[in-house]
Amino acid sequence: MQPKTFIPPHAVAGILNVWLPTWVDGMCEGCATKAKQVYDETRSECWEKLPSYFGLPEWKELKRMDFE
């Protein structure tokens, strides 16, 4: 089992934010495209890890438990 790490609530809640086009104001097109790509990938990774932030099992197990 991995050690528990404290993650501030505002950091966890941030993964719920959708990409806002204003975040790329002042960036060139290439940087804006890469920034959105990195944001989307990181958001997906964080969402996948979300249960672990609360000491819960992975999504697969949580979904299985929902049907029992």
MMTF fields as JSON, N, C-alpha, C and O atoms, coordinates in Angstrom:
{
  "mmtfVersion": "1.0.0",
  "mmtfProducer": "UNKNOWN",
  "numBonds": 271,
  "numAtoms": 272,
  "numGroups": 68,
  "numChains": 1,
  "numModels": 1,
  "chainsPerModel": [1],
  "groupsPerChain": [68],
  "chainIdList": ["A"],
  "bondAtomList": [4, 2, 8, 6, 12, 10, 16, 14, 20, 18, 24, 22, 28, 26, 32, 30, 36, 34, 40, 38, 44, 42, 48, 46, 52, 50, 56, 54, 60, 58, 64, 62, 68, 66, 72, 70, 76, 74, 80, 78, 84, 82, 88, 86, 92, 90, 96, 94, 100, 98, 104, 102, 108, 106, 112, 110, 116, 114, 120, 118, 124, 122, 128, 126, 132, 130, 136, 134, 140, 138, 144, 142, 148, 146, 152, 150, 156, 154, 160, 158, 164, 162, 168, 166, 172, 170, 176, 174, 180, 178, 184, 182, 188, 186, 192, 190, 196, 194, 200, 198, 204, 202, 208, 206, 212, 210, 216, 214, 220, 218, 224, 222, 228, 226, 232, 230, 236, 234, 240, 238, 244, 242, 248, 246, 252, 250, 256, 254, 260, 258, 264, 262, 268, 266],
  "bondOrderList": [1, 1, 1, 1, 1, 1, 1, 1, 1, 1, 1, 1, 1, 1, 1, 1, 1, 1, 1, 1, 1, 1, 1, 1, 1, 1, 1, 1, 1, 1, 1, 1, 1, 1, 1, 1, 1, 1, 1, 1, 1, 1, 1, 1, 1, 1, 1, 1, 1, 1, 1, 1, 1, 1, 1, 1, 1, 1, 1, 1, 1, 1, 1, 1, 1, 1, 1],
  "groupList": [{"groupName": "MET", "atomNameList": ["N", "CA", "C", "O"], "elementList": ["N", "C", "C", "O"], "formalChargeList": [0, 0, 0, 0], "bondAtomList": [1, 0, 2, 1, 3, 2], "bondOrderList": [1, 1, 2], "singleLetterCode": "M", "chemCompType": "L-PEPTIDE LINKING"}, {"groupName": "GLN", "atomNameList": ["N", "CA", "C", "O"], "elementList": ["N", "C", "C", "O"], "formalChargeList": [0, 0, 0, 0], "bondAtomList": [1, 0, 2, 1, 3, 2], "bondOrderList": [1, 1, 2], "singleLetterCode": "Q", "chemCompType": "L-PEPTIDE LINKING"}, {"groupName": "PRO", "atomNameList": ["N", "CA", "C", "O"], "elementList": ["N", "C", "C", "O"], "formalChargeList": [0, 0, 0, 0], "bondAtomList": [1, 0, 2, 1, 3, 2], "bondOrderList": [1, 1, 2], "singleLetterCode": "P", "chemCompType": "L-PEPTIDE LINKING"}, {"groupName": "LYS", "atomNameList": ["N", "CA", "C", "O"], "elementList": ["N", "C", "C", "O"], "formalChargeList": [0, 0, 0, 0], "bondAtomList": [1, 0, 2, 1, 3, 2], "bondOrderList": [1, 1, 2], "singleLetterCode": "K", "chemCompType": "L-PEPTIDE LINKING"}, {"groupName": "THR", "atomNameList": ["N", "CA", "C", "O"], "elementList": ["N", "C", "C", "O"], "formalChargeList": [0, 0, 0, 0], "bondAtomList": [1, 0, 2, 1, 3, 2], "bondOrderList": [1, 1, 2], "singleLetterCode": "T", "chemCompType": "L-PEPTIDE LINKING"}, {"groupName": "PHE", "atomNameList": ["N", "CA", "C", "O"], "elementList": ["N", "C", "C", "O"], "formalChargeList": [0, 0, 0, 0], "bondAtomList": [1, 0, 2, 1, 3, 2], "bondOrderList": [1, 1, 2], "singleLetterCode": "F", "chemCompType": "L-PEPTIDE LINKING"}, {"groupName": "ILE", "atomNameList": ["N", "CA", "C", "O"], "elementList": ["N", "C", "C", "O"], "formalChargeList": [0, 0, 0, 0], "bondAtomList": [1, 0, 2, 1, 3, 2], "bondOrderList": [1, 1, 2], "singleLetterCode": "I", "chemCompType": "L-PEPTIDE LINKING"}, {"groupName": "HIS", "atomNameList": ["N", "CA", "C", "O"], "elementList": ["N", "C", "C", "O"], "formalChargeList": [0, 0, 0, 0], "bondAtomList": [1, 0, 2, 1, 3, 2], "bondOrderList": [1, 1, 2], "singleLetterCode": "H", "chemCompType": "L-PEPTIDE LINKING"}, {"groupName": "ALA", "atomNameList": ["N", "CA", "C", "O"], "elementList": ["N", "C", "C", "O"], "formalChargeList": [0, 0, 0, 0], "bondAtomList": [1, 0, 2, 1, 3, 2], "bondOrderList": [1, 1, 2], "singleLetterCode": "A", "chemCompType": "L-PEPTIDE LINKING"}, {"groupName": "VAL", "atomNameList": ["N", "CA", "C", "O"], "elementList": ["N", "C", "C", "O"], "formalChargeList": [0, 0, 0, 0], "bondAtomList": [1, 0, 2, 1, 3, 2], "bondOrderList": [1, 1, 2], "singleLetterCode": "V", "chemCompType": "L-PEPTIDE LINKING"}, {"groupName": "GLY", "atomNameList": ["N", "CA", "C", "O"], "elementList": ["N", "C", "C", "O"], "formalChargeList": [0, 0, 0, 0], "bondAtomList": [1, 0, 2, 1, 3, 2], "bondOrderList": [1, 1, 2], "singleLetterCode": "G", "chemCompType": "PEPTIDE LINKING"}, {"groupName": "LEU", "atomNameList": ["N", "CA", "C", "O"], "elementList": ["N", "C", "C", "O"], "formalChargeList": [0, 0, 0, 0], "bondAtomList": [1, 0, 2, 1, 3, 2], "bondOrderList": [1, 1, 2], "singleLetterCode": "L", "chemCompType": "L-PEPTIDE LINKING"}, {"groupName": "ASN", "atomNameList": ["N", "CA", "C", "O"], "elementList": ["N", "C", "C", "O"], "formalChargeList": [0, 0, 0, 0], "bondAtomList": [1, 0, 2, 1, 3, 2], "bondOrderList": [1, 1, 2], "singleLetterCode": "N", "chemCompType": "L-PEPTIDE LINKING"}, {"groupName": "TRP", "atomNameList": ["N", "CA", "C", "O"], "elementList": ["N", "C", "C", "O"], "formalChargeList": [0, 0, 0, 0], "bondAtomList": [1, 0, 2, 1, 3, 2], "bondOrderList": [1, 1, 2], "singleLetterCode": "W", "chemCompType": "L-PEPTIDE LINKING"}, {"groupName": "ASP", "atomNameList": ["N", "CA", "C", "O"], "elementList": ["N", "C", "C", "O"], "formalChargeList": [0, 0, 0, 0], "bondAtomList": [1, 0, 2, 1, 3, 2], "bondOrderList": [1, 1, 2], "singleLetterCode": "D", "chemCompType": "L-PEPTIDE LINKING"}, {"groupName": "CYS", "atomNameList": ["N", "CA", "C", "O"], "elementList": ["N", "C", "C", "O"], "formalChargeList": [0, 0, 0, 0], "bondAtomList": [1, 0, 2, 1, 3, 2], "bondOrderList": [1, 1, 2], "singleLetterCode": "C", "chemCompType": "L-PEPTIDE LINKING"}, {"groupName": "GLU", "atomNameList": ["N", "CA", "C", "O"], "elementList": ["N", "C", "C", "O"], "formalChargeList": [0, 0, 0, 0], "bondAtomList": [1, 0, 2, 1, 3, 2], "bondOrderList": [1, 1, 2], "singleLetterCode": "E", "chemCompType": "L-PEPTIDE LINKING"}, {"groupName": "TYR", "atomNameList": ["N", "CA", "C", "O"], "elementList": ["N", "C", "C", "O"], "formalChargeList": [0, 0, 0, 0], "bondAtomList": [1, 0, 2, 1, 3, 2], "bondOrderList": [1, 1, 2], "singleLetterCode": "Y", "chemCompType": "L-PEPTIDE LINKING"}, {"groupName": "ARG", "atomNameList": ["N", "CA", "C", "O"], "elementList": ["N", "C", "C", "O"], "formalChargeList": [0, 0, 0, 0], "bondAtomList": [1, 0, 2, 1, 3, 2], "bondOrderList": [1, 1, 2], "singleLetterCode": "R", "chemCompType": "L-PEPTIDE LINKING"}, {"groupName": "SER", "atomNameList": ["N", "CA", "C", "O"], "elementList": ["N", "C", "C", "O"], "formalChargeList": [0, 0, 0, 0], "bondAtomList": [1, 0, 2, 1, 3, 2], "bondOrderList": [1, 1, 2], "singleLetterCode": "S", "chemCompType": "L-PEPTIDE LINKING"}],
  "groupTypeList": [0, 1, 2, 3, 4, 5, 6, 2, 2, 7, 8, 9, 8, 10, 6, 11, 12, 9, 13, 11, 2, 4, 13, 9, 14, 10, 0, 15, 16, 10, 15, 8, 4, 3, 8, 3, 1, 9, 17, 14, 16, 4, 18, 19, 16, 15, 13, 16, 3, 11, 2, 19, 17, 5, 10, 11, 2, 16, 13, 3, 16, 11, 3, 18, 0, 14, 5, 16],
  "groupIdList": [1, 2, 3, 4, 5, 6, 7, 8, 9, 10, 11, 12, 13, 14, 15, 16, 17, 18, 19, 20, 21, 22, 23, 24, 25, 26, 27, 28, 29, 30, 31, 32, 33, 34, 35, 36, 37, 38, 39, 40, 41, 42, 43, 44, 45, 46, 47, 48, 49, 50, 51, 52, 53, 54, 55, 56, 57, 58, 59, 60, 61, 62, 63, 64, 65, 66, 67, 68],
  "secStructList": [7, 7, 7, 7, 7, 7, 7, 7, 2, 2, 2, 2, 2, 4, 4, 4, 7, 7, 7, 7, 4, 4, 4, 4, 6, 6, 7, 7, 2, 2, 2, 2, 2, 2, 2, 2, 2, 2, 2, 2, 2, 2, 2, 2, 2, 2, 2, 2, 2, 2, 2, 2, 2, 6, 6, 7, 7, 7, 2, 2, 2, 2, 2, 2, 2, 2, 6, 7],
  "xCoordList": [0.842, 0.0, 0.889, 1.881, 0.53, 1.3, 0.985, -0.137, 1.984, 1.717, 0.709, 0.693, -0.114, -1.103, -0.418, 0.434, -0.797, -0.252, -1.39, -2.443, -1.182, -2.219, -2.238, -1.211, -3.389, -3.565, -4.628, -5.75, -4.289, -5.253, -6.543, -6.497, -7.695, -8.983, -9.064, -9.633, -8.506, -8.598, -7.827, -8.188, -6.783, -6.015, -6.821, -6.808, -7.516, -8.346, -9.514, -9.828, -10.156, -11.302, -10.911, -11.746, -9.66, -9.209, -9.314, -9.395, -9.315, -9.407, -10.804, -11.007, -11.752, -13.11, -13.278, -14.247, -12.338, -12.428, -12.276, -11.428, -13.101, -12.935, -11.943, -11.73, -11.356, -10.387, -11.076, -12.144, -10.464, -10.983, -10.089, -8.879, -10.661, -9.863, -9.047, -8.011, -9.489, -8.76, -7.413, -6.567, -7.196, -5.923, -4.763, -3.602, -5.061, -3.993, -3.786, -3.015, -4.461, -4.264, -2.784, -2.136, -2.264, -0.864, 0.079, 1.276, -0.428, 0.421, 0.351, -0.655, 1.432, 1.387, 0.507, 0.192, 0.118, -0.784, -0.194, -0.901, 1.095, 1.74, 1.756, 1.476, 2.088, 2.122, 0.722, 0.53, -0.256, -1.643, -2.139, -2.808, -1.816, -2.222, -1.577, -2.241, -0.289, 0.431, -0.089, -0.238, -0.364, -0.872, -2.195, -2.395, -3.092, -4.378, -4.185, -4.841, -3.297, -3.018, -2.511, -3.001, -1.534, -0.97, -2.039, -2.125, -2.847, -3.917, -4.893, -5.234, -5.338, -6.303, -5.737, -6.43, -4.474, -3.844, -3.698, -3.981, -3.261, -3.075, -4.408, -4.516, -5.424, -6.763, -7.276, -7.86, -7.051, -7.475, -6.742, -7.352, -5.441, -4.651, -5.119, -5.256, -5.363, -5.823, -7.193, -7.449, -8.073, -9.407, -9.304, -10.029, -8.403, -8.208, -7.715, -8.064, -6.911, -6.348, -7.248, -6.948, -8.325, -9.172, -9.549, -9.412, -10.011, -10.372, -9.22, -9.441, -8.003, -6.856, -6.601, -6.035, -7.006, -6.83, -7.648, -7.361, -8.66, -9.546, -9.423, -10.265, -8.351, -8.112, -9.057, -9.264, -9.634, -10.577, -9.885, -8.809, -10.495, -9.921, -10.08, -10.724, -9.498, -9.564, -11.003, -11.873, -11.245, -12.579, -13.204, -14.39, -12.421, -12.949, -13.607, -14.708, -12.922, -13.458, -14.668, -15.65, -14.603, -15.745, -16.987, -18.098, -16.79, -17.925, -18.488, -19.702, -17.608, -18.076, -18.884, -19.919, -18.431, -19.129, -20.503, -21.425, -20.644, -21.912, -23.003, -24.187, -22.605, -23.594, -23.909, -24.764, -23.234, -23.48, -24.602, -24.944],
  "yCoordList": [-1.177, 0.0, 1.243, 1.308, 2.213, 3.442, 4.348, 4.338, 5.145, 6.074, 7.128, 7.538, 7.553, 8.578, 9.936, 10.248, 10.72, 12.054, 13.048, 12.872, 14.089, 15.111, 15.969, 16.509, 16.088, 16.946, 17.973, 17.604, 19.255, 20.286, 20.166, 19.864, 20.399, 20.262, 21.087, 20.627, 22.294, 23.12, 22.492, 22.691, 21.746, 21.084, 19.934, 19.722, 19.197, 18.088, 18.636, 18.105, 19.681, 20.261, 20.825, 20.897, 21.225, 21.789, 20.84, 21.284, 19.54, 18.595, 18.575, 18.012, 19.18, 19.245, 20.388, 20.42, 21.32, 22.464, 22.029, 21.199, 22.596, 22.375, 23.408, 24.446, 23.126, 24.027, 25.34, 25.34, 26.445, 27.754, 28.367, 28.484, 28.753, 29.327, 30.554, 30.84, 31.258, 32.455, 32.107, 32.988, 30.856, 30.454, 30.563, 30.591, 30.623, 30.691, 32.107, 32.303, 33.075, 34.454, 34.8, 34.607, 35.303, 35.695, 34.581, 34.824, 33.362, 32.256, 32.144, 32.493, 31.653, 31.351, 30.113, 29.406, 29.866, 28.75, 27.402, 26.555, 27.202, 25.94, 25.707, 24.605, 26.758, 26.643, 26.441, 25.678, 27.129, 26.993, 25.571, 25.002, 24.999, 23.626, 22.647, 21.751, 22.823, 21.935, 22.093, 21.107, 23.335, 23.58, 22.856, 22.236, 22.932, 22.25, 20.743, 20.048, 20.232, 18.795, 18.322, 17.332, 19.034, 18.66, 18.765, 17.896, 19.811, 19.981, 18.804, 18.21, 18.474, 17.379, 16.05, 15.276, 15.776, 14.53, 14.473, 13.447, 15.568, 15.611, 15.512, 14.838, 16.18, 16.119, 14.678, 14.21, 13.987, 12.593, 11.706, 10.853, 11.914, 11.136, 11.39, 10.456, 12.654, 13.004, 12.408, 11.922, 12.444, 11.879, 10.378, 9.843, 9.718, 8.276, 7.989, 6.96, 8.883, 8.695, 9.246, 9.057, 9.909, 10.589, 9.723, 10.191, 8.502, 7.7, 7.527, 7.506, 7.405, 7.195, 8.402, 8.254, 9.588, 10.792, 10.701, 11.388, 9.852, 9.689, 8.316, 7.917, 7.585, 6.275, 5.203, 4.195, 5.402, 4.452, 3.589, 3.941, 2.46, 1.616, 2.281, 3.323, 1.676, 2.212, 2.231, 1.553, 3.022, 3.164, 1.815, 1.601, 0.915, -0.396, -1.088, -1.627, -1.068, -1.699, -0.934, -1.54, 0.386, 1.188, 0.931, 0.837, 0.819, 0.529, -0.855, -1.057, -1.802, -3.16, -3.142, -3.803, -2.403, -2.31, -1.682, -2.0, -0.802, -0.106, -1.06, -0.803, -2.166, -3.122, -4.243, -5.083, -4.266, -5.349, -4.997, -5.79],
  "zCoordList": [0.0, 0.0, 0.0, 0.727, -0.81, -0.894, 0.294, 0.801, 0.748, 1.839, 1.398, 0.237, 2.314, 2.016, 1.97, 2.802, 1.004, 0.841, 0.965, 0.353, 1.752, 1.875, 0.621, 0.21, 0.03, -1.132, -0.763, -0.417, -0.832, -0.452, -1.259, -2.451, -0.624, -1.323, -2.604, -3.594, -2.602, -3.811, -4.972, -6.132, -4.675, -5.737, -6.326, -7.538, -5.481, -5.955, -6.763, -7.829, -6.278, -6.971, -8.324, -9.226, -8.482, -9.745, -10.92, -12.066, -10.66, -11.772, -12.382, -13.458, -11.707, -12.243, -13.235, -13.993, -13.23, -14.133, -15.582, -15.909, -16.44, -17.872, -18.395, -17.768, -19.516, -20.133, -20.5, -21.113, -20.123, -20.481, -21.557, -21.361, -22.672, -23.76, -23.336, -23.936, -22.34, -21.889, -21.262, -21.11, -20.899, -20.296, -21.282, -20.871, -22.553, -23.542, -24.087, -25.027, -23.512, -23.956, -23.891, -22.862, -24.973, -25.029, -25.463, -25.621, -25.66, -26.115, -27.629, -28.247, -28.216, -29.642, -29.835, -28.878, -31.083, -31.359, -30.948, -30.402, -31.208, -30.845, -29.342, -28.869, -28.597, -27.127, -26.563, -25.616, -27.151, -26.687, -26.906, -26.043, -28.053, -28.358, -27.378, -26.858, -27.135, -26.215, -24.787, -24.065, -24.381, -23.03, -22.803, -21.759, -23.774, -23.634, -23.607, -22.831, -24.438, -24.466, -23.101, -22.558, -22.557, -21.254, -20.167, -19.299, -20.207, -19.221, -19.288, -18.265, -20.5, -20.657, -20.191, -19.531, -20.531, -20.103, -18.585, -17.966, -17.996, -16.543, -15.823, -14.798, -16.355, -15.763, -15.774, -14.797, -16.885, -17.001, -15.991, -15.346, -15.862, -14.902, -13.474, -12.684, -13.146, -11.796, -11.513, -10.411, -12.508, -12.335, -12.051, -11.213, -12.755, -12.561, -11.143, -10.564, -10.583, -9.242, -8.132, -6.953, -8.48, -7.496, -6.294, -5.163, -6.476, -5.307, -4.308, -3.098, -4.818, -3.927, -3.03, -1.947, -3.461, -2.635, -1.346, -0.365, -1.363, -0.215, 0.426, 1.231, 0.058, 0.642, 0.137, 0.813, -1.039, -1.613, -2.66, -3.143, -3.012, -4.06, -5.435, -5.558, -6.446, -7.805, -8.314, -7.767, -9.376, -9.955, -10.29, -10.041, -10.848, -11.246, -10.058, -10.171, -8.924, -7.72, -7.196, -6.766, -7.231, -6.773, -7.625, -7.103, -8.942, -9.821, -9.547, -9.58, -9.279, -8.972, -7.687, -7.597, -6.702, -5.418, -5.582, -4.831, -6.549, -6.776, -7.223, -7.007, -7.848, -8.365, -7.388, -7.667, -6.257, -5.29, -4.349, -3.472]
}
